Amino acid sequence: MVDRILGVYNADGGLVGELRYIVGHVFGTVSCALCDITHSPIRRKREWDALVVDLGIRVDLRHLNELDDRERAAVGDSAPVVLVERDGMLELLLDAARLDELDGSVSAFGVEVRAALAVLRD
């Protein structure tokens, strides 16, 4: 039984964190494949919102500075990352390299998450 999916951006939240990410992204010094999946340059993608509803599982998205100690320990230095929580434990679902391969596609992300969840259920 999966309690939730936790996606962690490779960026800090808040005004300063967001501005730092935008500037770094423009100059090519910072990237976040999960940001590319969930957001367009202006706002969160409608396709993302629809996917979350369709998954039927709680999906939390967090910035690095919003993690609690347990989440931070599970993420380590591997952001962006997608974890799954079940039975109180956080486990890797999709790593940064796999998220990069999805090239910002919400539909590809959905396929990957469903496949990974199916493996966990077996």
BATIRO-727064 format. One record per atom (N, C-alpha, C, O): residue number from 1; residue in one letter; chain; atom name; x, y, z. Coordinates in pm, whole numbers, plus 50000, padded with zeros to 5 digits. Layout:
REM BATIRO-727064
   nr  rest  kette  atom     xx     yy     zz
  NUM     A      A    CA      X      Y      Z
...
//
This chain:
REM BATIRO-727064
   nr  rest  kette  atom     xx     yy     zz
    1     M      A     N  50083  49882  50000
    1     M      A    CA  50000  50000  50000
    1     M      A     C  50088  50125  50000
    1     M      A     O  50175  50141  50086
    2     V      A     N  50065  50211  49905
    2     V      A    CA  50143  50334  49893
    2     V      A     C  50067  50446  49963
    2     V      A     O  49950  50471  49934
    3     D      A     N  50133  50513  50056
    3     D      A    CA  50072  50623  50130
    3     D      A     C  50077  50753  50052
    3     D      A     O  49981  50831  50052
    4     R      A     N  50190  50777  49986
    4     R      A    CA  50204  50900  49907
    4     R      A     C  50326  50891  49818
    4     R      A     O  50414  50807  49835
    5     I      A     N  50327  50982  49721
    5     I      A    CA  50443  51004  49636
    5     I      A     C  50499  51139  49675
    5     I      A     O  50425  51235  49693
    6     L      A     N  50630  51147  49689
    6     L      A    CA  50696  51272  49726
    6     L      A     C  50795  51310  49616
    6     L      A     O  50894  51240  49594
    7     G      A     N  50768  51420  49550
    7     G      A    CA  50860  51473  49450
    7     G      A     C  50938  51588  49512
    7     G      A     O  50880  51677  49575
    8     V      A     N  51068  51586  49495
    8     V      A    CA  51154  51689  49554
    8     V      A     C  51228  51762  49443
    8     V      A     O  51305  51702  49367
    9     Y      A     N  51204  51891  49436
    9     Y      A    CA  51269  51977  49338
    9     Y      A     C  51415  52001  49375
    9     Y      A     O  51452  51994  49492
   10     N      A     N  51495  52029  49276
   10     N      A    CA  51635  52067  49299
   10     N      A     C  51642  52219  49310
   10     N      A     O  51713  52285  49234
   11     A      A     N  51570  52273  49406
   11     A      A    CA  51564  52417  49427
   11     A      A     C  51502  52445  49563
   11     A      A     O  51430  52361  49618
   12     D      A     N  51533  52562  49617
   12     D      A    CA  51468  52607  49739
   12     D      A     C  51339  52679  49704
   12     D      A     O  51327  52737  49596
   13     G      A     N  51243  52674  49795
   13     G      A    CA  51118  52745  49777
   13     G      A     C  51128  52886  49832
   13     G      A     O  51230  52926  49888
   14     G      A     N  51022  52961  49816
   14     G      A    CA  51019  53099  49861
   14     G      A     C  51070  53192  49752
   14     G      A     O  51126  53147  49652
   15     L      A     N  51051  53319  49772
   15     L      A    CA  51085  53418  49672
   15     L      A     C  51233  53414  49635
   15     L      A     O  51267  53413  49516
   16     V      A     N  51321  53412  49733
   16     V      A    CA  51465  53411  49706
   16     V      A     C  51507  53282  49635
   16     V      A     O  51583  53285  49539
   17     G      A     N  51456  53170  49682
   17     G      A    CA  51489  53042  49620
   17     G      A     C  51441  53034  49476
   17     G      A     O  51513  52987  49388
   18     E      A     N  51320  53081  49453
   18     E      A    CA  51264  53081  49317
   18     E      A     C  51345  53172  49225
   18     E      A     O  51376  53134  49112
   19     L      A     N  51379  53290  49272
   19     L      A    CA  51459  53382  49190
   19     L      A     C  51597  53325  49161
   19     L      A     O  51647  53335  49049
   20     R      A     N  51658  53265  49262
   20     R      A    CA  51790  53203  49244
   20     R      A     C  51781  53093  49137
   20     R      A     O  51871  53080  49053
   21     Y      A     N  51674  53012  49142
   21     Y      A    CA  51657  52906  49044
   21     Y      A     C  51637  52964  48903
   21     Y      A     O  51700  52918  48808
   22     I      A     N  51552  53063  48890
   22     I      A    CA  51525  53123  48759
   22     I      A     C  51652  53179  48698
   22     I      A     O  51680  53154  48580
   23     V      A     N  51728  53253  48774
   23     V      A    CA  51854  53310  48724
   23     V      A     C  51951  53198  48686
   23     V      A     O  52012  53203  48579
   24     G      A     N  51965  53099  48773
   24     G      A    CA  52054  52987  48743
   24     G      A     C  52009  52909  48621
   24     G      A     O  52092  52861  48543
   25     H      A     N  51879  52895  48604
   25     H      A    CA  51825  52822  48489
   25     H      A     C  51854  52899  48359
   25     H      A     O  51893  52840  48258
   26     V      A     N  51833  53029  48363
   26     V      A    CA  51859  53113  48245
   26     V      A     C  52006  53106  48204
   26     V      A     O  52037  53101  48085
   27     F      A     N  52096  53105  48302
   27     F      A    CA  52239  53102  48273
   27     F      A     C  52295  52960  48260
   27     F      A     O  52414  52942  48237
   28     G      A     N  52209  52860  48275
   28     G      A    CA  52251  52722  48255
   28     G      A     C  52332  52662  48367
   28     G      A     O  52402  52563  48347
   29     T      A     N  52326  52723  48487
   29     T      A    CA  52403  52670  48599
   29     T      A     C  52320  52583  48692
   29     T      A     O  52374  52514  48779
   30     V      A     N  52187  52586  48674
   30     V      A    CA  52096  52509  48758
   30     V      A     C  51990  52444  48669
   30     V      A     O  51941  52506  48574
   31     S      A     N  51954  52322  48701
   31     S      A    CA  51844  52258  48631
   31     S      A     C  51765  52171  48728
   31     S      A     O  51815  52131  48833
   32     C      A     N  51643  52144  48691
   32     C      A    CA  51558  52057  48771
   32     C      A     C  51458  51990  48678
   32     C      A     O  51361  52052  48634
   33     A      A     N  51482  51864  48649
   33     A      A    CA  51395  51789  48558
   33     A      A     C  51253  51777  48612
   33     A      A     O  51158  51773  48535
   34     L      A     N  51238  51770  48744
   34     L      A    CA  51104  51763  48801
   34     L      A     C  51030  51895  48781
   34     L      A     O  50910  51895  48755
   35     C      A     N  51100  52007  48794
   35     C      A    CA  51039  52138  48765
   35     C      A     C  50989  52141  48621
   35     C      A     O  50880  52191  48594
   36     D      A     N  51069  52090  48529
   36     D      A    CA  51031  52088  48388
   36     D      A     C  50908  52002  48363
   36     D      A     O  50830  52031  48273
   37     I      A     N  50890  51899  48442
   37     I      A    CA  50774  51811  48427
   37     I      A     C  50649  51878  48484
   37     I      A     O  50543  51872  48422
   38     T      A     N  50659  51939  48599
   38     T      A    CA  50540  51992  48667
   38     T      A     C  50502  52133  48626
   38     T      A     O  50386  52172  48641
   39     H      A     N  50597  52210  48573
   39     H      A    CA  50570  52352  48545
   39     H      A     C  50608  52393  48404
   39     H      A     O  50705  52344  48347
   40     S      A     N  50531  52484  48350
   40     S      A    CA  50569  52556  48229
   40     S      A     C  50651  52676  48277
   40     S      A     O  50667  52694  48398
   41     P      A     N  50702  52758  48188
   41     P      A    CA  50776  52875  48235
   41     P      A     C  50692  52972  48319
   41     P      A     O  50747  53054  48392
   42     I      A     N  50560  52962  48310
   42     I      A    CA  50475  53058  48378
   42     I      A     C  50402  53000  48499
   42     I      A     O  50387  53069  48600
   43     R      A     N  50357  52875  48490
   43     R      A    CA  50272  52819  48595
   43     R      A     C  50279  52667  48594
   43     R      A     O  50341  52606  48507
   44     R      A     N  50213  52607  48695
   44     R      A    CA  50205  52461  48697
   44     R      A     C  50122  52415  48578
   44     R      A     O  50023  52477  48542
   45     K      A     N  50164  52306  48517
   45     K      A    CA  50096  52253  48399
   45     K      A     C  49961  52193  48436
   45     K      A     O  49949  52121  48535
   46     R      A     N  49859  52225  48356
   46     R      A    CA  49726  52166  48377
   46     R      A     C  49732  52014  48360
   46     R      A     O  49663  51940  48430
   47     E      A     N  49815  51970  48269
   47     E      A    CA  49831  51826  48246
   47     E      A     C  49883  51758  48373
   47     E      A     O  49845  51645  48403
   48     W      A     N  49970  51827  48447
   48     W      A    CA  50022  51774  48573
   48     W      A     C  49908  51757  48674
   48     W      A     O  49894  51653  48738
   49     D      A     N  49828  51862  48688
   49     D      A    CA  49716  51856  48782
   49     D      A     C  49622  51739  48749
   49     D      A     O  49576  51670  48839
   50     A      A     N  49595  51718  48621
   50     A      A    CA  49509  51609  48578
   50     A      A     C  49572  51473  48610
   50     A      A     O  49503  51380  48652
   51     L      A     N  49702  51461  48591
   51     L      A    CA  49771  51336  48621
   51     L      A     C  49761  51303  48770
   51     L      A     O  49734  51188  48807
   52     V      A     N  49782  51402  48854
   52     V      A    CA  49775  51379  48999
   52     V      A     C  49637  51326  49038
   52     V      A     O  49627  51233  49118
   53     V      A     N  49533  51384  48984
   53     V      A    CA  49397  51337  49012
   53     V      A     C  49381  51193  48962
   53     V      A     O  49326  51108  49032
   54     D      A     N  49430  51167  48842
   54     D      A    CA  49416  51035  48780
   54     D      A     C  49492  50927  48856
   54     D      A     O  49447  50813  48863
   55     L      A     N  49607  50962  48913
   55     L      A    CA  49685  50863  48988
   55     L      A     C  49609  50812  49111
   55     L      A     O  49621  50696  49148
   56     G      A     N  49531  50900  49172
   56     G      A    CA  49453  50860  49288
   56     G      A     C  49536  50834  49412
   56     G      A     O  49490  50767  49506
   57     I      A     N  49658  50885  49414
   57     I      A    CA  49749  50872  49527
   57     I      A     C  49791  51013  49567
   57     I      A     O  49811  51099  49481
   58     R      A     N  49805  51038  49695
   58     R      A    CA  49851  51169  49740
   58     R      A     C  49990  51196  49682
   58     R      A     O  50080  51113  49693
   59     V      A     N  50005  51311  49620
   59     V      A    CA  50133  51352  49563
   59     V      A     C  50173  51484  49629
   59     V      A     O  50102  51584  49616
   60     D      A     N  50285  51482  49698
   60     D      A    CA  50340  51603  49759
   60     D      A     C  50463  51646  49681
   60     D      A     O  50546  51564  49644
   61     L      A     N  50473  51774  49655
   61     L      A    CA  50591  51832  49591
   61     L      A     C  50657  51925  49691
   61     L      A     O  50590  52009  49751
   62     R      A     N  50788  51909  49709
   62     R      A    CA  50859  51991  49807
   62     R      A     C  50987  52047  49745
   62     R      A     O  51049  51987  49658
   63     H      A     N  51022  52165  49794
   63     H      A    CA  51153  52223  49763
   63     H      A     C  51251  52175  49870
   63     H      A     O  51210  52128  49976
   64     L      A     N  51378  52186  49842
   64     L      A    CA  51480  52137  49935
   64     L      A     C  51467  52196  50074
   64     L      A     O  51483  52125  50174
   65     N      A     N  51438  52326  50083
   65     N      A    CA  51430  52391  50215
   65     N      A     C  51295  52366  50284
   65     N      A     O  51270  52422  50391
   66     E      A     N  51209  52284  50226
   66     E      A    CA  51079  52252  50286
   66     E      A     C  51073  52110  50342
   66     E      A     O  50970  52068  50395
   67     L      A     N  51181  52036  50330
   67     L      A    CA  51185  51896  50374
   67     L      A     C  51200  51886  50524
   67     L      A     O  51270  51967  50585
   68     D      A     N  51135  51786  50584
   68     D      A    CA  51163  51758  50724
   68     D      A     C  51288  51670  50732
   68     D      A     O  51341  51628  50628
   69     D      A     N  51335  51643  50850
   69     D      A    CA  51461  51569  50867
   69     D      A     C  51457  51430  50804
   69     D      A     O  51554  51388  50742
   70     R      A     N  51346  51360  50818
   70     R      A    CA  51334  51224  50761
   70     R      A     C  51336  51230  50608
   70     R      A     O  51402  51148  50544
   71     E      A     N  51265  51327  50550
   71     E      A    CA  51265  51343  50405
   71     E      A     C  51403  51383  50354
   71     E      A     O  51450  51332  50252
   72     R      A     N  51467  51475  50425
   72     R      A    CA  51601  51521  50386
   72     R      A     C  51701  51406  50386
   72     R      A     O  51785  51396  50297
   73     A      A     N  51691  51319  50485
   73     A      A    CA  51780  51203  50492
   73     A      A     C  51756  51109  50375
   73     A      A     O  51851  51053  50320
   74     A      A     N  51631  51091  50336
   74     A      A    CA  51599  51002  50224
   74     A      A     C  51645  51059  50091
   74     A      A     O  51686  50985  50002
   75     V      A     N  51640  51191  50076
   75     V      A    CA  51680  51256  49951
   75     V      A     C  51830  51267  49941
   75     V      A     O  51886  51243  49833
   76     G      A     N  51897  51302  50049
   76     G      A    CA  52043  51322  50045
   76     G      A     C  52078  51428  49944
   76     G      A     O  52020  51537  49945
   77     D      A     N  52173  51398  49856
   77     D      A    CA  52217  51492  49752
   77     D      A     C  52161  51454  49615
   77     D      A     O  52219  51490  49513
   78     S      A     N  52050  51382  49612
   78     S      A    CA  52004  51326  49485
   78     S      A     C  51889  51402  49419
   78     S      A     O  51829  51350  49325
   79     A      A     N  51857  51521  49463
   79     A      A    CA  51747  51598  49402
   79     A      A     C  51783  51644  49262
   79     A      A     O  51899  51675  49236
   80     P      A     N  51686  51648  49172
   80     P      A    CA  51547  51614  49192
   80     P      A     C  51528  51463  49201
   80     P      A     O  51605  51385  49146
   81     V      A     N  51425  51426  49272
   81     V      A    CA  51399  51285  49294
   81     V      A     C  51251  51266  49324
   81     V      A     O  51184  51358  49372
   82     V      A     N  51201  51147  49297
   82     V      A    CA  51064  51111  49334
   82     V      A     C  51074  50988  49424
   82     V      A     O  51131  50885  49387
   83     L      A     N  51015  51000  49541
   83     L      A    CA  51014  50893  49639
   83     L      A     C  50871  50844  49658
   83     L      A     O  50776  50913  49622
   84     V      A     N  50858  50727  49713
   84     V      A    CA  50727  50674  49751
   84     V      A     C  50734  50642  49899
   84     V      A     O  50834  50591  49949
   85     E      A     N  50626  50673  49969
   85     E      A    CA  50619  50639  50110
   85     E      A     C  50518  50527  50128
   85     E      A     O  50403  50537  50085
   86     R      A     N  50562  50422  50193
   86     R      A    CA  50474  50312  50229
   86     R      A     C  50523  50251  50358
   86     R      A     O  50644  50236  50380
   87     D      A     N  50430  50217  50443
   87     D      A    CA  50462  50162  50575
   87     D      A     C  50559  50251  50651
   87     D      A     O  50644  50201  50724
   88     G      A     N  50547  50382  50634
   88     G      A    CA  50630  50476  50708
   88     G      A     C  50772  50491  50655
   88     G      A     O  50851  50565  50712
   89     M      A     N  50805  50422  50547
   89     M      A    CA  50940  50427  50491
   89     M      A     C  50936  50502  50357
   89     M      A     O  50841  50488  50280
   90     L      A     N  51040  50580  50330
   90     L      A    CA  51055  50649  50202
   90     L      A     C  51152  50570  50115
   90     L      A     O  51263  50538  50157
   91     E      A     N  51108  50538  49992
   91     E      A    CA  51189  50460  49899
   91     E      A     C  51198  50533  49766
   91     E      A     O  51107  50606  49728
   92     L      A     N  51307  50512  49697
   92     L      A    CA  51327  50573  49565
   92     L      A     C  51227  50517  49465
   92     L      A     O  51206  50396  49457
   93     L      A     N  51165  50607  49390
   93     L      A    CA  51076  50567  49281
   93     L      A     C  51140  50605  49147
   93     L      A     O  51150  50521  49058
   94     L      A     N  51182  50732  49132
   94     L      A    CA  51250  50778  49010
   94     L      A     C  51366  50868  49050
   94     L      A     O  51349  50962  49127
   95     D      A     N  51484  50838  48998
   95     D      A    CA  51601  50920  49031
   95     D      A     C  51618  51034  48931
   95     D      A     O  51544  51044  48833
   96     A      A     N  51716  51119  48956
   96     A      A    CA  51739  51239  48874
   96     A      A     C  51767  51203  48728
   96     A      A     O  51718  51270  48637
   97     A      A     N  51845  51099  48706
   97     A      A    CA  51878  51060  48568
   97     A      A     C  51753  51018  48492
   97     A      A     O  51736  51055  48376
   98     R      A     N  51666  50942  48556
   98     R      A    CA  51543  50899  48490
   98     R      A     C  51451  51018  48463
   98     R      A     O  51388  51026  48358
   99     L      A     N  51442  51109  48559
   99     L      A    CA  51361  51230  48539
   99     L      A     C  51414  51312  48422
   99     L      A     O  51336  51366  48344
  100     D      A     N  51545  51321  48408
  100     D      A    CA  51605  51392  48293
  100     D      A     C  51561  51329  48161
  100     D      A     O  51531  51400  48065
  101     E      A     N  51558  51197  48157
  101     E      A    CA  51522  51126  48035
  101     E      A     C  51377  51151  47992
  101     E      A     O  51343  51133  47876
  102     L      A     N  51293  51194  48085
  102     L      A    CA  51152  51218  48054
  102     L      A     C  51132  51351  47982
  102     L      A     O  51023  51379  47932
  103     D      A     N  51235  51432  47976
  103     D      A    CA  51238  51554  47894
  103     D      A     C  51116  51645  47916
  103     D      A     O  51060  51700  47821
  104     G      A     N  51075  51660  48041
  104     G      A    CA  50967  51752  48074
  104     G      A     C  50827  51702  48042
  104     G      A     O  50731  51778  48054
  105     S      A     N  50813  51576  48003
  105     S      A    CA  50684  51522  47962
  105     S      A     C  50603  51470  48080
  105     S      A     O  50645  51378  48150
  106     V      A     N  50487  51528  48101
  106     V      A    CA  50397  51482  48206
  106     V      A     C  50347  51341  48174
  106     V      A     O  50341  51256  48263
  107     S      A     N  50311  51317  48049
  107     S      A    CA  50258  51185  48014
  107     S      A     C  50365  51076  48032
  107     S      A     O  50333  50967  48080
  108     A      A     N  50488  51104  47994
  108     A      A    CA  50597  51007  48015
  108     A      A     C  50620  50983  48164
  108     A      A     O  50646  50870  48206
  109     F      A     N  50610  51088  48244
  109     F      A    CA  50622  51075  48388
  109     F      A     C  50513  50982  48441
  109     F      A     O  50539  50894  48522
  110     G      A     N  50391  51002  48394
  110     G      A    CA  50280  50917  48436
  110     G      A     C  50303  50771  48405
  110     G      A     O  50275  50684  48488
  111     V      A     N  50353  50744  48286
  111     V      A    CA  50384  50606  48246
  111     V      A     C  50489  50547  48340
  111     V      A     O  50475  50434  48386
  112     E      A     N  50594  50622  48366
  112     E      A    CA  50703  50574  48453
  112     E      A     C  50655  50549  48595
  112     E      A     O  50689  50447  48656
  113     V      A     N  50577  50641  48649
  113     V      A    CA  50528  50625  48786
  113     V      A     C  50437  50503  48796
  113     V      A     O  50449  50423  48890
  114     R      A     N  50348  50488  48702
  114     R      A    CA  50258  50371  48705
  114     R      A     C  50336  50240  48695
  114     R      A     O  50305  50144  48765
  115     A      A     N  50436  50237  48610
  115     A      A    CA  50519  50117  48596
  115     A      A     C  50595  50088  48724
  115     A      A     O  50603  49974  48769
  116     A      A     N  50652  50191  48784
  116     A      A    CA  50728  50173  48908
  116     A      A     C  50637  50129  49022
  116     A      A     O  50675  50045  49103
  117     L      A     N  50517  50185  49028
  117     L      A    CA  50421  50145  49132
  117     L      A     C  50376  50001  49113
  117     L      A     O  50356  49929  49211
  118     A      A     N  50360  49958  48989
  118     A      A    CA  50322  49820  48960
  118     A      A     C  50427  49723  49010
  118     A      A     O  50394  49617  49063
  119     V      A     N  50554  49758  48994
  119     V      A    CA  50663  49674  49042
  119     V      A     C  50658  49664  49194
  119     V      A     O  50680  49557  49250
  120     L      A     N  50629  49775  49261
  120     L      A    CA  50622  49774  49408
  120     L      A     C  50507  49685  49458
  120     L      A     O  50518  49622  49563
  121     R      A     N  50400  49681  49383
  121     R      A    CA  50282  49602  49425
  121     R      A     C  50303  49453  49406
  121     R      A     O  50236  49372  49471
  122     D      A     N  50395  49415  49318
  122     D      A    CA  50419  49272  49291
  122     D      A     C  50499  49205  49399
  122     D      A     O  50527  49085  49390
//
